[in-house]
Amino acid sequence: MEPRSGCAINAAVEALGDHWSVLVLRDVIFGDRRYFRELLNGSIEGIASNILSDRLKKLVAAGILTKEDVTRGRRARYSLTEAGIQTLPIIYALGNWGLDWRTGTPELRARQELMRTEGMPFIEELMQDLRTRHLDAAPAEREGPGPLERLAAVYAAATVDTALETPADDRRTT
């Protein structure tokens, strides 16, 4: 698909689409959601199935995701391409802007706060882990947990902290 103009910013915006496309990428990158149902059911924003289907098709057409060819009875798995992995610094920058200029819940801000604290070396390490998961690159040698595990741990800790701060009356189910 040819962009409407020769402007690099326009070309990038057209490839990434709209906010749903960025949120789908977020869920593939940080949630390791690689199947349609995982993306649909795991969307905290409540994406509709027709919108998700459309955005996945557009991200594949733009060369940001690939869709595995499937045989009968198997689910299609989506993977990031190198172009998709290279969206991580963009998503990181958007998240930093969101930390500065928008409100949010502590548990949903915790991962971005960790990334901000760790900076670009963390983002580069995460990009290498994504290459291992999505492009079958050799895993990086490291001691201790990798970036995805650290992100999961900080989110889990923030979720527990938030639950402990919630008054008992607010935790009851009816």
N, C-alpha and C positions, 0 to 999 in steps of 0.2 A: 504494500500500500504506500503510495507516494504521499508525503506530507503536503499540506496546503501551501506552504511557503518554504523557503530555504533557511529559515530561522532554526537554529539548533534547539532552542527552548521549545518552540512550537512542535518540532519533530518529536522531542522527548515526551511532551504532554500528550500528543496524539498517540504515541506508542503505549504509554502507561494508561491512557484512557481517563477514567474518572476516579472518584474516591473509592468506589467498590473495587476497582482493579488494584489499587494500592493496598486496600485491606485484605484482598485475597493474597497478594504477595506477602503481606505481614504474616498471615496465618500459615502460609507455606514455609516461610523462613523461620519464624519463631515457634510455631506450633507443630512443625513437621507434618502438617495435614497435606496429604498427597492424593487423596481420593475425593470424588465429588461429595459423597455423603459426609465425610469428615469435615469438609469445608462448609457444607450446608449446616450441619448440626452444631459445629463448633463456633459458628459466627455469633459473637456476643452482640453484634449490631443487628442481627436478624435478617440476613440477606435472603431474598426470595429465590427459589430454585431457577426460575427463568432468567433472572438477572445474573446469577452465578454461572449458569450455562453460557450465557452470552459473553461474560467477561473472560471465562476460561478460553473460549474460542478466540477472542480477540488477543489475549495474551499469547496464545500459541501462534496465531497468525503474525504477531509482531516479533516472534522469535525470543520471547522472554521466558516462556515455558515450553516444554515438549509434552506430548501426550503419547504414552506408550500404546503401541498397537495391541489390541486385546483379542483373545480368542473367546469363543462362546463360553459363557459362564464365569468369565473373569472380569474384574472391575478395571477400568482404565486408571493408570497412575500418572500423575503429573510430576514433572521434575523441572527444576530451574535450569536454564541454560547459563552460559557465562554472562550473557547480557542480563539475565534475571538476577544473578548473583551480584552484578555490578550495580543493581538498584539499591543494595543495602546502604551505601553511604547517603543516598537520597532519603531513604526512609529514616535513617539515623538523624539526618538534619531536620526532617519534618518533626520527628519526635522531640528533638531539642527545642524547636520553636514551640511546640505544644507545651512542654514543661514550663517555658518562660511566659507564655501568653494565654494559656487556657487552663481551666480547672480540670480535675480528674480525681479518681479514687486512688488512695495510696497503693493498693495492690496492683492496679493497672499502670501506675507510674513507676513502680519499683524497677522494672527491667530497664526502662529508659534511663533512670537515674544511675543504675549500675553502668550502663554503656557510656553515659556521659562522664562518669568518674574515671572509668578505665580508658576512654578515648579511642583514638584511631588504631592503636595496636590491638585492642580488643576486637574492633570491627574487622581488621585484617585477619585476625585469627579465626573469627566467626566465618568470614568469607572462605577461608581455607577448609573449615569443617563442612561448609555447604558444598564445596567442590567434591569433598570426599563422599558425602551423602548422595549428591545429585549427579555428579559427573564421573564417579568411580575413580577419583584421584587418590593417590596414596595418602593414608592418614598421617597427620603431623605427629611427631614424637613430642610428648609432653609429660610432665609430672603433674599429678592432680587433675581435678575436673576441667573439662573443656568449657568453652564459652556457652554452649547450649545448656549444659548441666548447671553452670553458674547462674544463668538466667532463670532456669526452672527453680533453682533453690531460693533465689531472692524473691521470686514471685510467691512461692509456697510460704516463705517466712512472712511476707507482707500479708498474705491471705489469713494466716493464723493470727497475726497481730491485729488485723482488722476485726476478725471474729471475736477476739478477746475484748476489744473495745466496744463492741455492740452490746447494749443493754439486753439483759435476759428476755425482757418483754418483746424486743424486736426480733429475737431469734426464733420465737415460737412459730410453729406452722399451724394453720387452721384447717 
